[in-house]
């Protein structure tokens, strides 16, 4: 069922809308002052890239889990 979950457009859309967006906001809050002062290092670039990816991944797994649970419940009720 997990494979099917990761094939659902709604799962990916939710991860993009919620996880990626939240990760971008988190990166802006955590590293924004460094970027504004033009003091970015390789470490800051890495953290700025990692934040949206982490948020996206967390929400992707959560959305897939929700899809799997709903599908399981629907199958049990049939």
ChimeraX attribute file (.defattr): number of C-alpha atoms within 10 A of each C-alpha:
attribute: neighborCount
match mode: 1-to-1
recipient: residues
	/A:1	13
	/A:2	12
	/A:3	9
	/A:4	11
	/A:5	21
	/A:6	18
	/A:7	12
	/A:8	13
	/A:9	10
	/A:10	14
	/A:11	20
	/A:12	21
	/A:13	13
	/A:14	17
	/A:15	23
	/A:16	20
	/A:17	12
	/A:18	16
	/A:19	23
	/A:20	22
	/A:21	17
	/A:22	19
	/A:23	22
	/A:24	19
	/A:25	15
	/A:26	16
	/A:27	19
	/A:28	15
	/A:29	10
	/A:30	14
	/A:31	17
	/A:32	16
	/A:33	12
	/A:34	13
	/A:35	14
	/A:36	9
	/A:37	8
	/A:38	9
	/A:39	9
	/A:40	16
	/A:41	11
	/A:42	8
	/A:43	9
	/A:44	17
	/A:45	13
	/A:46	11
	/A:47	15
	/A:48	21
	/A:49	14
	/A:50	15
	/A:51	22
	/A:52	21
	/A:53	17
	/A:54	15
	/A:55	20
	/A:56	24
	/A:57	17
	/A:58	15
	/A:59	21
	/A:60	23
	/A:61	17
	/A:62	15
	/A:63	21
	/A:64	24
	/A:65	17
	/A:66	14
	/A:67	20
	/A:68	18
	/A:69	15
	/A:70	12
	/A:71	15
	/A:72	12
	/A:73	11
	/A:74	10
	/A:75	9
	/A:76	8
	/A:77	7
	/A:78	5
